[in-house]
């Protein structure tokens, strides 16, 4: 299942890892393991934030996806399933059927 992992790094921890030169190294190493489809780096509420899109085979993969960011950066994590337009088109017939059934 395609997922979006939002990783928000507290300012102090981000500053610390920039000063010691490990922010980029750690991020690249984690990305290499996660093999994301796409990564977008943004600011969110004043914090360095990554929006990471990747495939999650099953729920057992969640710890391996999120724990490295939590330990390396003391990051706040959000994990959300996401769709592309083709997924929406594929899923709509079942949604319409249920709407007709349950109103």
C-alpha positions in Angstrom: 0.0 0.0 0.0 1.3 3.5 -0.9 1.9 5.5 2.3 2.9 9.0 3.2 5.2 9.3 6.1 5.5 12.8 7.5 8.7 13.3 9.5 9.0 16.5 11.5 12.3 17.2 13.2 12.4 19.4 16.3 14.4 22.6 15.7 17.1 22.0 18.3 17.7 18.4 17.1 17.8 19.6 13.5 20.3 22.3 14.4 22.4 19.8 16.3 22.6 17.4 13.4 23.4 20.2 10.9 26.2 21.4 13.2 27.7 17.9 13.6 27.3 17.2 9.9 25.0 14.1 10.3 21.6 15.4 9.1 22.1 14.7 5.4 24.1 11.4 6.0 21.4 10.0 8.3 18.5 11.0 6.0 20.2 9.5 3.0 20.9 6.2 4.8 17.3 5.9 6.0 16.0 6.8 2.5 18.3 4.1 1.1 16.6 1.5 3.3 13.1 2.8 2.9 13.4 3.1 -0.9 10.8 5.9 -1.3 8.9 6.7 -4.5 9.3 10.4 -3.7 10.6 12.7 -0.9 9.6 16.3 -0.5 11.4 18.5 2.1 9.3 21.3 3.5 8.9 23.5 6.5 5.9 22.7 8.7 5.1 24.9 11.7 8.7 26.1 11.7 10.2 22.6 11.7 12.2 20.8 9.1 9.8 18.2 7.7 10.0 15.5 5.1 7.0 14.1 3.2 8.0 10.6 2.2 6.0 8.5 -0.2 6.8 4.8 -0.2 5.2 1.3 -0.5 4.4 -0.6 2.7 3.9 -4.3 2.1 2.1 -4.9 5.4 1.7 -3.4 8.9 4.7 -5.3 10.2 6.9 -2.9 8.2 5.8 0.2 10.2 8.4 0.0 12.9 11.3 -0.3 10.3 9.8 2.7 8.4 9.4 5.0 11.4 11.8 4.1 14.2 14.9 5.2 12.4 13.6 8.8 12.1 12.4 8.8 15.8 15.8 7.6 17.0 18.0 9.7 14.7 16.1 12.9 15.0 13.6 12.7 17.9 11.1 13.2 15.1 7.4 13.4 15.3 5.8 10.9 12.9 2.5 10.7 11.0 1.8 7.8 8.7 -1.1 7.9 6.2 -2.3 5.7 3.4 -2.5 7.7 0.2 -3.9 7.2 -3.3 -3.1 8.2 -6.9 -6.0 9.0 -9.2 -5.9 5.5 -10.6 -6.5 4.1 -7.1 -9.5 6.3 -6.6 -11.0 5.2 -10.0 -10.5 1.6 -9.1 -12.0 2.0 -5.6 -15.1 4.1 -6.5 -17.4 1.3 -7.8 -17.2 -0.4 -4.4 -17.7 3.0 -2.6 -20.8 3.8 -4.7 -22.2 0.3 -4.1 -21.9 0.8 -0.3 -23.4 4.3 -0.5 -26.4 2.9 -2.3 -26.6 0.1 0.3 -26.1 2.3 3.4 -27.1 5.7 2.2 
